[in-house]
Amino acid sequence: MRTFTRGSTSTSTGSTSDGANGTVNGTAHGPLDASTTEANRRPRLSGMTWLVWRQHRAVFWTILVATVLFVGWMVYQRGQLVDFLDGHGYPGRSLHEAGDRFQQYHEAFSIGSMSLQVVPILLGVFLGAPLIAGDLENGTAKLVASQSLSRTRWLATKLASAGLVVVVSTGGLSAVFGWWWNPVRSEGTVMEWTSGAAFNTTGPVPVALTLFSVFGGVAIGVVLRRTLTAMVVTFGFTVVLQLVWGRFLLSLGDVVTITTNKGVTGENTPPTVPESAYEVDQSYVTGSGDLVGWASCSKAPTDAAEQACLDKADVVGWSVQYLPMSQMNDMQWFGASILFVLTAGVVAFLFFWGRQRLV
């Protein structure tokens, strides 16, 4: 597609180079020509890829530069954290003994996790929604449609470029944040592993959530064909997505149940769950195996009355349901797989239906 091929002229040699094909026209010789030819052999964007990058280079560069700066800040914070832990004698001494001296590191985690959690919303609104809606609104889509290049290739290049930037950015942020959190990963006082602060900011989840938010924003833009309207609707879409995802998160795991039969009032009667496990539910279990709510006898006025209530219900022990931390990676990949499938569905929608509206 020659219309979108970038060309450049070398004033020092008087030769003309074609960046798309990497060839040099002219017969000049010497070291300068050799260096020019060598430079032209470097990998360059060309054709439609160059056009898409140039059209969106401001937001692409903003995302990549912000990613590098944020990664640098997290690397610095991890260094500070490790120095503190070594000086404190962790894990030989618990973080509780550190008191307020650990507060600044806790606050740094809060800032980092909150920033990462808004990334899907920001990229969905400012990258996804205007990606094609802007072209439909300002007439660029009609210009592209008048060329010999197919709309399918134009759409594919747009989505691939945006998707690559998203994967590089969120993948890097997720990896570095997980590396920062790893020394205190088992400390629930820093971040609960089932919370959005940890679950949605590490592993494959940030990549999957952001891709779905961005491509969802693209689809909204194609349907509405107005940039500002698409950005507003995409903001609502990404916020709802975060809320639904938060409620759906715990159902990704395989709940483990542990029961006891040594009564419920003694010191050693509660079951022991693994360290850092998330307790889903706790109930009394009766002699017949039925479950009774743990608060069913708690309103008794005296201990004797409570024991009489327990005896009447034939309560023999505890039943505790929990999710061990060892399931975290599996839960993240399972959830990310669902989001990847949904993203693939949005992309299919864009190609098979939305493509017809790109004029």
C-alpha positions as CSV (number, residue, x, y, z in Angstrom):
1,M,0.0,0.0,0.0
2,R,2.2,2.8,-1.2
3,T,0.0,5.6,-0.1
4,F,1.1,5.1,3.6
5,T,4.8,4.3,2.8
6,R,7.2,6.6,4.6
7,G,10.0,8.0,2.5
8,S,13.1,10.1,3.4
9,T,15.8,12.0,1.6
10,S,19.4,12.0,2.5
11,T,20.8,15.6,1.8
12,S,24.4,14.6,2.4
13,T,24.5,12.1,-0.4
14,G,21.8,13.2,-2.7
15,S,20.3,9.8,-2.6
16,T,16.7,8.8,-1.8
17,S,15.8,6.0,0.6
18,D,12.6,4.1,0.9
19,G,12.0,3.2,4.5
20,A,9.3,0.6,3.6
21,N,11.6,-1.6,1.5
22,G,14.9,-0.7,3.1
23,T,16.6,-0.1,-0.4
24,V,18.8,2.8,-1.5
25,N,18.6,4.4,-4.9
26,G,21.7,6.1,-6.4
27,T,25.3,5.1,-7.1
28,A,27.3,7.0,-4.5
29,H,30.1,5.2,-2.7
30,G,32.3,5.6,0.4
31,P,32.1,5.3,4.2
32,L,29.1,7.7,4.4
33,D,27.1,5.7,1.9
34,A,28.0,2.5,3.8
35,S,26.8,3.9,7.1
36,T,23.6,5.2,5.4
37,T,23.0,1.8,3.9
38,E,23.6,0.1,7.2
39,A,21.2,2.5,8.9
40,N,18.5,1.7,6.3
41,R,18.9,-2.0,7.1
42,R,17.7,-1.5,10.7
43,P,14.2,-2.7,11.5
44,R,11.7,0.0,10.8
45,L,8.0,0.4,10.9
46,S,6.5,0.8,7.5
47,G,3.2,0.9,5.7
48,M,0.1,0.6,7.8
49,T,2.0,-0.3,11.0
50,W,4.0,3.0,10.7
51,L,0.8,4.9,10.0
52,V,-1.0,3.5,13.1
53,W,2.0,4.1,15.3
54,R,2.4,7.7,14.1
55,Q,-1.3,8.3,14.5
56,H,-1.3,7.1,18.1
57,R,2.3,7.7,19.0
58,A,1.5,10.3,21.7
59,V,-0.7,7.9,23.8
60,F,1.6,4.9,23.0
61,W,4.7,6.8,24.2
62,T,2.9,8.1,27.2
63,I,1.9,4.6,28.3
64,L,5.4,3.2,27.8
65,V,7.2,6.1,29.5
66,A,4.8,6.0,32.4
67,T,5.4,2.3,32.7
68,V,9.2,2.7,32.8
69,L,8.9,5.4,35.5
70,F,6.5,3.3,37.6
71,V,8.7,0.3,37.3
72,G,11.7,2.3,38.4
73,W,9.8,3.5,41.4
74,M,8.7,0.0,42.4
75,V,12.3,-1.3,42.0
76,Y,13.5,1.5,44.4
77,Q,10.7,0.7,46.9
78,R,11.6,-3.0,46.8
79,G,15.2,-2.1,47.6
80,Q,14.1,0.0,50.5
81,L,11.8,-2.8,51.8
82,V,14.5,-5.5,51.6
83,D,17.0,-3.3,53.5
84,F,14.4,-2.7,56.2
85,L,13.5,-6.4,56.5
86,D,17.2,-7.4,56.7
87,G,17.8,-4.8,59.4
88,H,14.7,-5.8,61.3
89,G,15.7,-9.5,61.3
90,Y,12.6,-10.7,59.3
91,P,11.4,-13.4,59.2
92,G,12.9,-14.3,62.5
93,R,11.1,-11.3,64.0
94,S,7.5,-10.6,63.0
95,L,6.4,-7.4,61.3
96,H,4.2,-6.7,64.3
97,E,7.3,-6.0,66.3
98,A,8.3,-3.4,63.9
99,G,5.3,-1.3,64.8
100,D,5.1,2.1,63.1
101,R,8.5,1.7,61.4
102,F,6.8,-0.5,58.8
103,Q,4.0,2.0,58.1
104,Q,5.8,3.8,55.2
105,Y,6.3,0.5,53.4
106,H,2.7,-0.5,53.9
107,E,1.6,2.9,52.5
108,A,3.9,2.4,49.5
109,F,2.2,-0.9,48.7
110,S,-1.2,0.8,49.0
111,I,-0.2,3.5,46.5
112,G,1.3,0.9,44.1
113,S,-1.7,-1.4,44.2
114,M,-4.2,1.4,43.9
115,S,-2.4,2.8,40.9
116,L,-2.2,-0.6,39.2
117,Q,-5.9,-1.2,39.8
118,V,-6.9,1.9,37.8
119,V,-4.7,1.0,34.8
120,P,-7.5,-1.0,33.1
121,I,-9.9,1.9,33.5
122,L,-7.5,4.5,32.2
123,L,-6.4,2.5,29.2
124,G,-9.9,1.5,28.4
125,V,-11.0,5.1,28.4
126,F,-8.0,6.9,26.8
127,L,-6.7,4.2,24.5
128,G,-9.5,1.8,23.7
129,A,-12.5,4.1,23.3
130,P,-10.9,6.7,20.9
131,L,-8.8,4.1,19.0
132,I,-11.4,3.8,16.1
133,A,-14.2,6.1,17.3
134,G,-11.9,9.0,16.6
135,D,-11.3,7.8,13.0
136,L,-15.0,7.4,12.4
137,E,-15.7,10.8,13.8
138,N,-13.1,12.8,12.0
139,G,-13.3,11.0,8.6
140,T,-10.0,9.1,8.7
141,A,-11.9,5.9,8.3
142,K,-13.4,7.1,5.0
143,L,-10.0,8.0,3.8
144,V,-8.6,4.6,4.6
145,A,-11.6,2.9,3.0
146,S,-10.9,4.8,-0.2
147,Q,-7.4,3.2,-0.5
148,S,-6.6,-0.2,-1.9
149,L,-5.8,-1.6,1.6
150,S,-8.6,-3.7,3.1
151,R,-10.5,-2.5,6.2
152,T,-9.7,-5.9,7.8
153,R,-5.9,-5.2,7.7
154,W,-6.4,-1.7,9.0
155,L,-8.5,-3.0,11.9
156,A,-6.1,-5.8,12.6
157,T,-3.1,-3.4,12.6
158,K,-4.9,-1.0,15.0
159,L,-5.9,-3.8,17.4
160,A,-2.5,-5.5,17.3
161,S,-0.6,-2.3,17.9
162,A,-2.8,-1.3,20.9
163,G,-2.8,-4.9,22.2
164,L,1.0,-5.1,22.0
165,V,1.5,-1.9,24.0
166,V,-1.0,-3.1,26.6
167,V,0.7,-6.5,27.0
168,V,4.2,-5.0,27.3
169,S,3.1,-2.3,29.8
170,T,0.8,-4.3,32.1
171,G,3.0,-7.5,31.9
172,G,6.0,-5.5,33.0
173,L,4.1,-3.7,35.8
174,S,2.6,-7.0,37.0
175,A,5.9,-8.8,37.1
176,V,7.7,-6.1,39.0
177,F,4.9,-5.5,41.5
178,G,4.8,-9.3,42.2
179,W,8.6,-9.2,42.7
180,W,8.3,-6.3,45.1
181,W,5.5,-8.0,47.1
182,N,7.2,-11.4,47.2
183,P,9.3,-10.9,50.4
184,V,6.2,-10.2,52.5
185,R,3.7,-12.2,50.3
186,S,2.6,-14.4,53.3
187,E,1.9,-11.3,55.5
188,G,-1.9,-10.7,55.5
189,T,-1.4,-7.4,57.3
190,V,0.4,-6.1,54.2
191,M,-2.1,-7.3,51.6
192,E,-4.7,-10.1,51.7
193,W,-3.9,-12.3,48.7
194,T,-7.7,-12.6,47.9
195,S,-8.1,-8.8,47.8
196,G,-8.1,-6.8,44.6
197,A,-4.9,-5.1,45.8
198,A,-2.9,-8.3,45.4
199,F,-5.0,-10.6,43.2
200,N,-5.7,-8.0,40.4
201,T,-2.2,-6.6,40.3
202,T,0.0,-9.7,40.0
203,G,0.3,-12.6,37.6
204,P,-1.7,-12.6,34.3
205,V,-4.8,-10.8,35.8
206,P,-3.6,-7.2,35.0
207,V,-2.9,-8.1,31.4
208,A,-6.2,-9.9,30.9
209,L,-8.3,-7.2,32.7
210,T,-6.7,-4.4,30.7
211,L,-7.0,-6.2,27.3
212,F,-10.7,-6.8,27.9
213,S,-11.2,-3.2,29.0
214,V,-9.3,-1.8,26.0
215,F,-10.9,-3.9,23.4
216,G,-14.3,-3.5,25.1
217,G,-13.7,0.3,24.7
218,V,-12.9,-0.2,21.0
219,A,-16.1,-2.1,20.4
220,I,-18.1,0.6,22.3
221,G,-16.4,3.3,20.1
222,V,-17.3,1.4,16.9
223,V,-20.9,1.1,18.0
224,L,-21.3,4.7,19.2
225,R,-19.0,6.4,16.6
226,R,-18.5,9.4,18.8
227,T,-15.2,9.7,20.8
228,L,-16.4,11.6,23.9
229,T,-19.6,9.5,24.2
230,A,-17.5,6.3,23.8
231,M,-15.1,7.4,26.5
232,V,-17.9,8.1,29.0
233,V,-19.6,4.8,28.3
234,T,-16.3,2.9,28.5
235,F,-15.6,4.4,31.9
236,G,-18.9,3.0,33.1
237,F,-18.1,-0.3,31.4
238,T,-14.7,-0.7,33.0
239,V,-16.0,0.3,36.5
240,V,-18.8,-2.3,36.3
241,L,-16.3,-4.8,35.1
242,Q,-14.1,-4.2,38.1
243,L,-17.1,-4.6,40.5
244,V,-18.3,-7.8,38.8
245,W,-14.8,-9.2,38.7
246,G,-14.4,-8.5,42.5
247,R,-17.5,-10.4,43.3
248,F,-16.6,-13.3,41.0
249,L,-13.0,-13.6,42.2
250,L,-13.5,-16.0,45.1
251,S,-15.5,-18.4,43.1
252,L,-12.5,-19.2,41.0
253,G,-11.0,-21.3,43.7
254,D,-11.7,-24.8,44.9
255,V,-13.0,-24.4,48.5
256,V,-11.5,-26.8,51.1
257,T,-13.6,-27.9,54.0
258,I,-12.2,-29.1,57.3
259,T,-14.4,-30.4,60.2
260,T,-13.8,-31.4,63.9
261,N,-15.7,-33.5,66.4
262,K,-14.2,-32.4,69.7
263,G,-16.8,-29.8,70.7
264,V,-16.8,-26.1,70.1
265,T,-16.2,-24.5,73.5
266,G,-12.7,-25.7,74.4
267,E,-9.4,-23.9,73.7
268,N,-8.2,-26.4,71.1
269,T,-11.5,-27.2,69.5
270,P,-11.3,-24.8,66.5
271,P,-9.7,-26.4,63.4
272,T,-6.3,-25.3,62.2
273,V,-6.2,-23.9,58.7
274,P,-3.0,-23.3,56.7
275,E,-1.1,-20.0,57.1
276,S,-2.4,-17.1,55.0
277,A,-5.5,-19.2,54.1
278,Y,-8.7,-17.2,53.4
279,E,-11.6,-18.3,55.5
280,V,-14.8,-18.5,53.4
281,D,-17.3,-19.7,56.0
282,Q,-17.5,-21.2,59.5
283,S,-20.3,-23.3,60.9
284,Y,-21.2,-25.8,63.6
285,V,-21.5,-29.4,62.5
286,T,-24.0,-31.7,64.2
287,G,-23.7,-35.4,65.0
288,S,-25.7,-36.2,61.9
289,G,-23.4,-34.1,59.7
290,D,-25.7,-31.1,59.2
291,L,-24.4,-27.6,59.4
292,V,-25.7,-25.0,61.9
293,G,-24.8,-21.3,61.8
294,W,-22.1,-20.5,64.3
295,A,-24.2,-17.6,65.7
296,S,-27.3,-19.7,66.3
297,C,-26.5,-20.1,70.0
298,S,-24.4,-17.0,70.5
299,K,-27.4,-14.9,71.8
300,A,-27.9,-17.2,74.8
301,P,-27.7,-15.0,78.0
302,T,-25.3,-17.3,79.9
303,D,-22.6,-19.9,79.1
304,A,-24.9,-22.6,80.5
305,A,-27.7,-21.5,78.3
306,E,-25.4,-21.5,75.3
307,Q,-24.2,-25.0,76.1
308,A,-27.8,-26.2,76.5
309,C,-28.5,-24.7,73.0
310,L,-25.5,-26.5,71.5
311,D,-26.5,-29.8,73.2
312,K,-30.1,-29.5,71.9
313,A,-28.8,-29.0,68.4
314,D,-26.4,-32.0,68.9
315,V,-23.4,-29.8,67.9
316,V,-20.2,-31.9,68.0
317,G,-17.6,-29.7,66.3
318,W,-16.7,-27.0,63.7
319,S,-16.9,-26.9,59.9
320,V,-14.6,-24.4,58.3
321,Q,-14.4,-23.6,54.6
322,Y,-11.2,-21.9,53.3
323,L,-9.1,-21.2,50.3
324,P,-5.4,-21.9,50.7
325,M,-2.9,-19.4,49.3
326,S,-1.4,-22.1,47.2
327,Q,-4.4,-21.8,44.9
328,M,-3.6,-18.2,44.1
329,N,-1.7,-18.8,40.8
330,D,-4.2,-21.4,39.6
331,M,-7.1,-19.0,40.4
332,Q,-5.4,-16.1,38.6
333,W,-4.8,-18.1,35.4
334,F,-8.3,-19.6,35.4
335,G,-9.8,-16.1,35.8
336,A,-7.4,-14.7,33.2
337,S,-8.4,-17.4,30.8
338,I,-12.0,-16.4,31.1
339,L,-11.1,-12.8,30.4
340,F,-9.0,-13.8,27.4
341,V,-11.9,-15.8,25.9
342,L,-14.2,-12.8,26.4
343,T,-11.6,-10.5,24.8
344,A,-11.4,-12.9,21.8
345,G,-15.2,-12.7,21.6
346,V,-15.0,-8.9,21.4
347,V,-12.3,-9.1,18.7
348,A,-14.5,-11.5,16.7
349,F,-17.4,-9.1,17.1
350,L,-15.2,-6.3,15.7
351,F,-14.1,-8.3,12.7
352,F,-17.3,-9.9,11.7
353,W,-19.8,-7.1,12.6
354,G,-17.9,-3.9,13.5
355,R,-15.8,-4.0,10.3
356,Q,-18.8,-3.3,8.2
357,R,-19.3,0.0,10.1
358,L,-15.7,1.3,9.5
359,V,-16.8,3.8,6.8
